[in-house]
Amino acid sequence: MAFITLAGKIRDPNSDLSIGDQIRFTQQSTTGETLPGAVSVITISVLGTYSVNLQYGLVLVEYRSAKNPNFRSLGIKTVNSNNPATSIPELLTATVPVSSADLIAFQTILADTVTAKNAAVVAQAASEAAESTLLATQITTTALISSTATFSAETVINTTGFTTSGDGGNGGWKQNGVTGQTVSRSPAQLLNGLLNDGNGNQWALEKTGIVNILALGARLLIDSTSMIRAAIVAAGNQENITVGDDNRIIYSPVIVDLTSGAFLFSGTLTVNKNFVKLLGNGSGSSVLYRTDGTFGDSVVFSPVDPSVTRLIGSSISGVKIDSRTDMTSGKHLSLISVSQADFEDLFLENGFISYHLKGVQNCNFRSTFALVGRYYSTLRAGTKYLQIEAGDYENTEVFFTSFNYAFTVNASTEVGIEIKEMDGVWFSNGHVLGAQTELLIDGTGSTQLMAGRFSNIWFDGFTTTNITFKGVASGSFKDFTFDGCKTSGATSLCLHVESGCNASVIKL
């Protein structure tokens, strides 16, 4: 058994005895009767002294002050017959020739260290991969917005919900390679189908032909204005295209899914891109509920410049548009220069003008309902269920089928249907009631109104007239037909044709 004896005193930087301090020796090699990993600890006595017989070999020396709970490494030292040290400080500074056995031991220790380091790196990488996998499969959209985890471009994360898992706001988000953005920004803040995570990296909602407003943060019975607007913009930035058998490109609307329930909004929701369809789960289930003020337009479909182009294929269906109070101006649904679209199952309530058409072409309206002035029992001048007026383009080939324009209190609405410009507008299977005038054909200021078809319509008035033709020139009207229509309830006239109108073109 071979060893060296180390003895002496240990003092702190203030020259006080380091009473209670500890020195730990850990054998790193096999020598004599000592095995690797063997540990011995000495404690500085009340006299500040120590004495230890230290076995030959490579020894890790560690030190812990009585004032510090942790050991600190002082290095691995060679202990053999060539080591001149007689105290621990000398051991730490002594230069000792290394034997072949020591070299082998050092190499073994180094190899073990490298192996351990590599294992740690692999373990860390595996941990990070596992964390990324967990993040990618269990994260919500709000967590992704605040996340600082690193992902490569084109990574797709399918979130489990928007705020909480299972809340219906799940969506597929792809990192689009854009970096350096303002961190932690939501789609509602960006007003698009985009979000920025906690690193400022940008993610885009996957293009699937459907944009669910819940996936962009809309919630029942809270202000979801910016979320709905973001969904409309996101839908307008997608293209839902297929190629027909004859190689024709077929455009289908991108759906803005309004889901079920009541969503609050303020101001105007505007669609100005082609082939965007706002679609609810039925007017009895999906509600856009306007909360601000009593004036202005609620939902508008219009190209950016109606004088230059038309809005093609964009529409709204399966939803109720309501207002907290009766509006004193504006329109609930305004269509300006819109073409080639179908509007179905709509219920507009508490608007000033429910439906407003200006320059509409080749559009169908089926199963529509309007209820004006729920809180009013007296006439409100200017209120209308439906207004069709002149625009930058003519209103042509417009069809209304199975409609009901009504009010629950006698004659508080001024006009049921007002037509100021038309060339081929057809109405079938409808009921108009509760207006001072159920149908007003107004040729004032128009060169000609023509090709009006009314089939199986019940004009159910309370006061004044059911149907009025108003104009200043005999050529204002041409080719109007009323087939199977019914008039009732008017206190004045069922049909009134103003002086100057050419009644011969009206076929009853």
C-alpha positions in Angstrom: 0.0 0.0 0.0 1.6 3.3 -1.2 0.5 6.8 -0.2 1.8 10.3 0.6 0.9 12.1 3.7 -0.5 15.6 3.5 -0.9 17.8 6.7 -1.1 21.4 7.6 -3.6 24.2 8.2 -6.2 25.8 5.9 -7.2 29.5 6.3 -9.7 31.7 4.6 -8.8 34.9 2.6 -9.1 36.8 5.9 -6.5 34.6 7.5 -9.0 33.0 9.8 -8.9 29.3 10.3 -11.2 27.5 7.9 -12.9 25.5 10.6 -15.6 23.2 9.2 -14.5 23.4 5.6 -14.3 20.1 3.7 -12.0 18.6 1.1 -13.2 15.7 -1.0 -10.9 13.2 -2.8 -12.3 10.9 -5.5 -10.0 8.2 -6.9 -10.0 8.2 -10.7 -7.7 5.2 -11.4 -7.0 1.7 -10.1 -3.9 1.6 -7.9 -2.9 -0.8 -5.2 -6.0 -1.5 -3.1 -8.0 1.6 -4.2 -10.8 1.4 -6.8 -12.0 4.1 -9.2 -14.8 6.2 -7.7 -13.7 5.6 -4.1 -14.3 8.8 -2.1 -12.9 10.2 1.1 -13.8 13.5 2.8 -11.8 15.3 5.5 -13.1 18.2 7.6 -10.9 21.0 8.9 -10.7 20.7 12.7 -11.3 23.4 15.3 -7.6 24.0 15.3 -7.7 24.6 11.5 -5.6 21.5 10.9 -5.9 18.4 8.8 -3.9 15.2 8.1 -4.6 12.7 5.3 -2.7 9.7 3.8 -3.5 10.0 0.1 -3.2 6.8 -2.0 -1.3 6.8 -5.2 -3.2 7.4 -8.4 -5.1 10.1 -10.2 -7.2 11.9 -7.6 -10.0 14.5 -8.1 -9.7 17.2 -5.5 -12.9 19.2 -4.5 -13.4 21.9 -1.9 -16.4 23.2 0.0 -16.5 26.1 2.4 -18.6 25.8 5.5 -20.4 28.8 4.1 -21.2 27.2 0.8 -23.3 24.0 0.3 -21.6 23.0 -2.9 -18.3 21.4 -3.7 -16.1 23.1 -6.3 -13.6 21.1 -8.4 -9.9 22.0 -7.9 -8.7 19.6 -10.6 -7.3 16.0 -11.0 -3.8 15.5 -9.5 -1.2 12.8 -9.8 -0.2 11.2 -6.5 2.9 9.0 -6.6 6.4 8.7 -5.3 7.6 11.6 -7.5 5.1 14.1 -6.0 6.9 16.3 -3.5 3.8 17.7 -1.9 3.4 17.6 1.9 0.2 19.7 2.1 -2.9 20.1 0.1 -2.0 23.6 -1.3 1.3 22.0 -2.5 -0.5 19.1 -4.0 -2.6 21.5 -6.1 0.5 23.3 -7.5 3.0 20.4 -7.7 4.4 19.4 -11.1 4.7 15.6 -11.3 6.1 13.5 -14.1 3.3 11.3 -15.5 3.8 7.6 -15.7 2.6 5.4 -18.5 -0.1 4.0 -16.2 -1.2 7.6 -15.4 -1.3 8.4 -19.2 -3.6 5.4 -19.8 -5.8 6.5 -16.9 -5.9 10.1 -18.2 -6.9 8.8 -21.6 -9.6 6.6 -20.1 -10.9 9.5 -18.1 -10.8 11.8 -21.2 -12.6 9.1 -23.3 -15.2 8.7 -20.6 -15.7 12.4 -20.5 -16.1 12.7 -24.3 -18.5 9.8 -24.3 -20.5 11.4 -21.5 -20.5 14.8 -23.3 -21.7 13.2 -26.6 -24.4 11.3 -24.7 -25.5 14.5 -23.1 -25.7 16.3 -26.5 -27.7 13.4 -28.0 -30.0 13.4 -25.0 -30.5 17.1 -25.3 -31.3 16.8 -29.0 -33.7 14.0 -28.3 -35.3 16.0 -25.6 -35.6 19.0 -27.9 -37.1 16.8 -30.6 -39.5 15.3 -28.2 -40.4 18.8 -27.0 -41.0 19.9 -30.6 -43.1 16.9 -31.3 -45.1 17.4 -28.2 -45.5 21.1 -29.1 -46.5 20.3 -32.6 -49.2 17.8 -31.5 -50.5 19.4 -28.3 -50.2 23.1 -28.7 -53.0 25.6 -29.0 -52.9 28.6 -31.4 -52.4 31.1 -28.5 -49.5 29.0 -27.2 -48.0 29.0 -30.7 -48.3 32.8 -30.8 -46.3 33.1 -27.6 -43.9 30.2 -28.2 -40.2 30.7 -28.6 -39.5 27.2 -29.8 -37.5 27.0 -33.0 -38.9 25.4 -36.1 -37.7 25.3 -39.7 -39.6 26.9 -42.6 -42.4 24.9 -44.0 -43.1 23.2 -40.7 -46.8 22.7 -40.2 -48.4 22.6 -36.8 -52.0 21.5 -36.3 -53.1 23.3 -33.2 -55.7 21.6 -30.9 -57.7 24.8 -30.4 -57.4 28.5 -30.3 -57.3 29.3 -26.6 -57.9 25.9 -25.1 -57.8 22.4 -26.6 -61.2 21.4 -28.1 -62.6 24.9 -28.2 -63.2 24.5 -32.0 -60.5 27.0 -33.0 -58.0 24.4 -34.1 -56.2 25.0 -37.4 -53.2 24.1 -39.5 -50.4 26.7 -39.4 -47.3 26.6 -41.7 -44.2 28.6 -41.0 -43.8 30.6 -44.2 -40.2 31.5 -43.9 -40.8 35.2 -43.0 -38.7 36.2 -39.9 -38.0 39.4 -38.0 -41.6 40.3 -37.4 -43.1 41.9 -34.3 -43.3 39.1 -31.8 -46.5 37.5 -30.5 -49.0 39.0 -32.9 -52.4 37.3 -33.4 -54.4 37.0 -36.7 -56.8 39.6 -35.3 -53.9 42.0 -34.8 -52.5 41.3 -38.3 -56.0 41.3 -39.9 -55.1 38.3 -41.9 -54.6 34.5 -41.8 -51.2 35.1 -40.3 -49.6 35.1 -36.9 -46.1 35.9 -35.5 -44.7 33.7 -32.8 -42.5 34.7 -29.8 -39.4 34.7 -32.0 -40.9 37.0 -34.6 -41.2 34.1 -37.1 -44.4 34.1 -39.2 -47.0 31.4 -39.6 -49.8 31.3 -42.3 -53.1 29.5 -42.0 -53.1 26.4 -44.3 -55.1 27.0 -47.5 -57.9 24.5 -47.5 -60.7 26.4 -49.1 -62.3 27.0 -45.7 -61.4 29.6 -43.1 -63.1 29.0 -39.8 -63.6 32.2 -37.8 -63.0 30.3 -34.6 -59.5 29.4 -35.8 -58.7 33.1 -36.0 -59.9 33.8 -32.4 -63.6 34.6 -32.8 -65.7 33.7 -29.8 -69.4 33.5 -29.0 -70.9 36.7 -27.5 -67.7 38.7 -27.5 -66.5 41.4 -29.9 -65.2 39.3 -32.8 -65.0 42.2 -35.4 -61.2 42.0 -36.1 -61.3 38.1 -36.1 -64.1 38.0 -38.7 -62.4 40.7 -40.8 -59.2 38.7 -40.7 -61.0 35.6 -41.8 -62.5 37.5 -44.8 -59.1 38.8 -45.8 -57.6 35.3 -45.4 -60.3 33.8 -47.6 -59.7 36.5 -50.2 -56.0 35.6 -50.4 -56.8 32.0 -51.2 -57.8 30.5 -54.6 -60.0 27.5 -54.7 -59.3 26.3 -58.3 -60.0 23.0 -60.1 -59.5 22.1 -63.7 -62.5 20.7 -65.6 -62.4 17.8 -68.1 -62.1 20.3 -71.0 -59.1 22.0 -69.2 -61.3 24.9 -68.2 -60.2 26.5 -64.9 -63.1 26.4 -62.4 -63.2 28.8 -59.5 -65.1 27.9 -56.4 -65.7 30.2 -53.5 -63.4 30.0 -50.4 -65.7 29.6 -47.5 -65.6 31.8 -44.4 -67.2 29.4 -41.9 -69.4 31.4 -39.5 -70.3 28.2 -37.6 -73.2 28.3 -35.1 -74.0 30.8 -32.4 -74.0 34.6 -32.1 -70.9 36.6 -32.9 -70.7 40.3 -32.0 -69.3 42.8 -34.4 -69.2 46.6 -34.9 -68.9 48.8 -37.9 -68.9 47.3 -41.4 -67.8 43.9 -42.5 -66.6 44.3 -46.1 -66.0 41.6 -48.8 -64.1 43.0 -51.8 -62.4 39.9 -53.3 -63.9 37.5 -55.8 -65.2 34.1 -54.7 -65.5 34.6 -51.0 -68.6 33.1 -49.4 -69.7 33.9 -45.9 -71.5 30.7 -44.8 -73.3 30.0 -41.6 -75.1 26.9 -40.4 -78.5 28.4 -41.1 -80.3 31.6 -40.2 -81.7 29.9 -37.2 -78.3 28.9 -35.8 -75.7 31.5 -37.0 -76.0 35.2 -36.1 -73.9 38.2 -36.9 -75.0 40.6 -34.2 -74.1 44.2 -34.6 -73.6 46.1 -31.3 -72.5 49.6 -32.2 -74.8 52.6 -32.8 -77.9 52.8 -35.0 -76.4 53.8 -38.4 -74.1 52.8 -41.1 -73.8 49.6 -43.2 -73.4 46.3 -41.6 -72.2 43.8 -44.3 -71.1 45.1 -47.7 -70.1 43.2 -50.8 -68.4 45.5 -53.3 -65.3 45.6 -55.5 -62.7 48.1 -54.6 -63.8 50.3 -57.5 -67.4 49.5 -58.6 -67.1 51.9 -61.5 -64.4 49.7 -63.1 -65.1 46.1 -62.2 -67.6 43.7 -60.7 -67.3 41.5 -57.7 -67.8 37.9 -58.9 -69.0 34.9 -57.0 -68.9 36.3 -53.5 -72.0 36.0 -51.3 -73.4 35.2 -47.9 -75.9 32.5 -46.9 -77.2 30.6 -43.9 -77.0 33.5 -41.4 -79.0 36.1 -39.5 -77.8 39.7 -39.4 -79.2 41.5 -36.4 -78.8 44.8 -34.6 -79.0 45.5 -30.9 -81.3 48.4 -31.7 -83.2 49.6 -34.7 -80.9 51.4 -37.2 -81.8 54.9 -38.2 -79.8 54.8 -41.5 -77.7 52.5 -43.5 -78.2 49.0 -44.8 -77.9 45.6 -43.2 -76.7 43.9 -46.4 -75.5 46.0 -49.3 -74.5 44.5 -52.7 -72.7 46.8 -55.1 -71.7 45.6 -58.6 -72.0 42.0 -57.6 -72.3 39.2 -60.2 -72.8 35.5 -60.4 -73.6 34.7 -56.8 -76.3 32.9 -54.8 -77.7 34.2 -51.6 -79.8 31.7 -49.5 -81.4 31.4 -46.1 -80.9 35.0 -44.9 -82.7 36.7 -42.1 -82.1 40.4 -41.7 -83.6 42.1 -38.6 -83.7 45.7 -37.3 -82.1 47.2 -40.3 -83.0 50.6 -41.8 -82.8 49.2 -45.3 -82.5 45.4 -45.1 -81.4 44.4 -48.6 -79.7 47.0 -50.9 -78.8 46.1 -54.5 -76.9 48.4 -56.8 -75.7 47.1 -60.1 -76.3 43.5 -59.3 -76.2 41.0 -62.2 -77.0 37.2 -62.5 -77.7 36.6 -58.8 -80.2 34.5 -57.0 -81.9 35.1 -53.7 -83.7 32.2 -52.1 -85.5 31.8 -48.8 -84.8 35.3 -47.6 -86.5 37.1 -44.7 -86.5 40.7 -43.5 -88.0 42.2 -40.3 -87.6 46.0 -40.1 -88.1 48.1 -37.0 -88.8 45.5 -34.3 -89.0 48.2 -31.6 -91.1 50.7 -33.6 -94.9 51.0 -33.9 -95.2 54.1 -36.0 -94.0 54.9 -39.5 -90.2 55.4 -40.0 -89.6 57.4 -43.2 -87.0 55.9 -45.5 -87.2 52.3 -44.1 -87.3 49.6 -46.8 -87.1 45.8 -46.8 -85.5 45.8 -50.3 -84.1 48.6 -52.3 -82.8 48.1 -55.9 -81.2 51.2 -57.3 -79.1 52.3 -60.3 -75.4 51.7 -60.1 -72.4 51.8 -62.4 -73.8 48.7 -64.0 -77.5 47.7 -64.6 -79.4 45.4 -62.3 -80.1 42.5 -64.6 -81.2 38.9 -64.3 -81.9 39.0 -60.6 -84.1 36.4 -59.1 -85.9 36.4 -55.7 -87.6 33.1 -54.7 -89.5 32.2 -51.6 -89.0 35.4 -49.7 -90.8 37.1 -46.8 -90.5 40.8 -46.0 -92.5 41.5 -42.9 -93.1 43.6 -39.9 -95.2 42.8 -36.8 -96.8 46.2 -36.3 -99.0 47.9 -38.9 -97.3 50.0 -41.4 -94.2 51.2 -39.6 -92.1 50.6 -42.7 -92.4 53.1 -45.6 -91.7 50.8 -48.5 -91.5 47.0 -48.8 -89.8 46.7 -52.2 -88.4 49.8 -54.0 -87.1 49.4 -57.5 -85.4 52.3 -59.2 -83.5 50.5 -62.0 -83.9 47.1 -63.5 -83.8 45.0 -66.6 -84.9 41.5 -65.8 -85.7 41.2 -62.1 -88.0 38.4 -61.2 -89.9 37.8 -57.9 -91.7 34.5 -57.2 -93.4 32.9 -54.2 -93.1 35.8 -51.7 -95.0 37.7 -49.1 -94.6 41.4 -48.5 -96.5 43.0 -45.6 -96.6 45.8 -43.1 -95.4 48.7 -45.3 -97.1 51.9 -46.4 -96.4 50.7 -49.9 -95.6 47.1 -50.5 -94.1 47.6 -54.0 -92.8 50.9 -55.4 -91.6 50.9 -59.0 -90.0 54.4 -59.3 -89.0 55.5 -62.7 -88.1 59.0 -61.7 -84.7 59.8 -63.1 -84.5 56.5 -64.9 -84.6 56.2 -68.7 -86.4 52.9 -68.6 -87.4 50.1 -66.2 -88.2 46.9 -68.0 -88.8 43.1 -67.7 -90.3 42.9 -64.2 -91.8 39.5 -63.3 -93.9 39.0 -60.2 -95.3 35.5 -59.7 -97.3 34.2 -56.7 -96.6 37.3 -54.6 -98.9 38.4 -51.8 -98.8 42.2 -51.4 -100.4 42.3 -47.9 -100.7 46.0 -47.0 -102.1 47.9 -44.1 -102.4 51.5 -45.4 -102.1 53.5 -48.6 -101.3 51.3 -51.6 -100.1 47.8 -52.4 -98.4 48.6 -55.7 -97.3 52.0 -57.0 -95.8 52.9 -60.4 -94.2 56.3 -60.2 -92.6 58.1 -63.1 -92.6 61.2 -65.2 -92.4 59.8 -68.7 -94.6 57.3 -70.6 -91.5 55.4 -71.6 -90.3 54.8 -68.1 -91.8 51.3 -67.8 -91.9 48.4 -70.2 -93.0 44.8 -70.0 -94.1 44.3 -66.4 -96.1 41.1 -65.6 -98.0 40.1 -62.5 -99.0 36.4 -62.5 -101.0 34.8 -59.7 -100.4 37.8 -57.4 -102.7 38.8 -54.5 -103.3 42.2 -53.1 -105.1 42.9 -49.8 -105.3 45.2 -46.8 -104.7 48.5 -48.6 -106.9 51.3 -47.2 -106.5 53.3 -50.4 -105.6 51.5 -53.7 -104.3 48.1 -54.5 -102.7 49.5 -57.7 -101.7 53.1 -58.2 -100.3 54.2 -61.5 -99.2 57.9 -61.4 -100.3 60.3 -64.1 -97.8 60.1 -67.0 -97.0 56.4 -66.7 -97.9 54.1 -69.6 -100.3 51.7 -67.9 -100.7 49.6 -71.1 -97.4 47.9 -70.5 -98.6 46.6 -67.1 -100.2 43.1 -67.4 -102.2 42.0 -64.3 
